[in-house]
Amino acid sequence: MIPQRQRKLSIGGRKLILLLLAVLIYVVLYHLPPPPKTKNNTSSNRKAPKYDVDTTPRFLHLSSFREAPDSEYEKKVSDALLEIERKALRESNWDISTEDRIWQVALGKYIERESDSLNFEQENNGWKYSLVDDKKASKVITEIFSSVPDLRKLYDSYPYHVIRSDLIRYLILWYYGGFYADMDVYPARTIKECPALEPLWEDGSKSLNVSLVVGIEIDEPHASPRLMREWRWIRRYQLIQYTMYAPRRFSPILREVIVRVMAHTRRHINQSNFLRGPRYKENTILEVTGPGVFTDAVLDVLSQTLPPTHSLVESSVNADADIGDLVSPSTGVTQRRVTWAPFNRIKEPVCVDASEAMDGKSMGGVCVLPVNVWGNGQRHSGAEGFSSKHACINHRFGRTWRKGWMEYFFG
């Protein structure tokens, strides 16, 4: 029979071992540096898998974060941003032009500039280069955006650098303008030599009034639920936000992106478990700060500012004729708005000039680039290889925030 004192020591020893094991797991999961990077050099040209598709395409995605949005808070944030814009424009004599500047964001202790980033700067040596680290990001929020309700609080609440990086890129491009690129983006051509961007350099009557240029990343409206699970997609279409270009300052679309990121973050926090706090899984990040909220803001601003007879609205409604996603189930009325349909499988840039907005509305002008300009190296959406004649930049899709040590070892 085991003495009582010895039994207590045995139980205490097991508790200590379990405690140490829990601490070890916590350190491994949350405090180790990220695993080594893997570069997507050859896999970009792998043959695409057989697609599992539906016969009916879907051109409209309804985000749960847009169900009963906090309109009052969103207006407060938008008004604060507009006041910052008016102040800056008064100081610049109402000039919204921007200098040729490349922005990259490197938050955290383990981010260093490697060959892709260095080559991007070198190949575009006519452009100024700015790297935004933690210190600079904090300074931008404190000195420029201090009047925006809850911005500092929400920014500091994010548990991962990738989420802060999403928000800071929107803030910088909205306020300063310029060209943003992730650290693992490298140039197939220089920015000024990209054929798809040539209309932006035109002078005189051909000059486009555009404040934002975006690219296509996912373009699979026929994707089945099974295919989406295999690719880990939330939606069938998506715009790129690892590269963006703002030829003018204060894009109304980027302002709306900032507003929604903050409102969605606030909602996510308020709906989270009080004891555990908000959890940012992959799908949550994509919808709160990433390509999901970015894509929705672009399409929604176009819908709110273009006249109901605009060609983008017409093509959206026509594409939905046999689907019915735009038809209200209660009234039977067809909503006239812009969906993904006008951008499906485009071969040339689709540009909307700022002058095409309705009177009293502002969207600043936008160009949407085909997938093969900025989105090559993928095995879907009609993307080509890195050597595509249409490619202007390539994204290596290397070790990203989605991959931790488990995925590094086991795929």
Protein Blocks (a to p, Z undefined) as FASTA:
>chain_A
ZZfklmmmmmmmmmmmmmmmmmmmmmmmmmgccddddddfklmmpccddddddfbdcfbd
cdfklgopafklmmmmmmmmmmmmmmmmmmnoopabdcdddddddedjkbccdfklmmmm
mmmmmbccddddfklmmmmmmmmmmmpghklmmmmmpmbfklmmmmmmmmmmmmngpadd
dfkbccfbdfklpmklmmmmpghjllccdfbdcddfbdcfkbcfklmmmnopabfbdcdf
kbccdfbghifklmmmmmmmmmmmmmmmmmmcfklopaddfklmmmmmmmmlmmmmmmmm
mmmmpcfkbmklmmmmmmmmmnopmpcfklopacddddfklmgopabdcdddfklpcehi
aehiaadddfklmmghiaeehiacfklckbmbdcekiadfklcfklmmnZZ
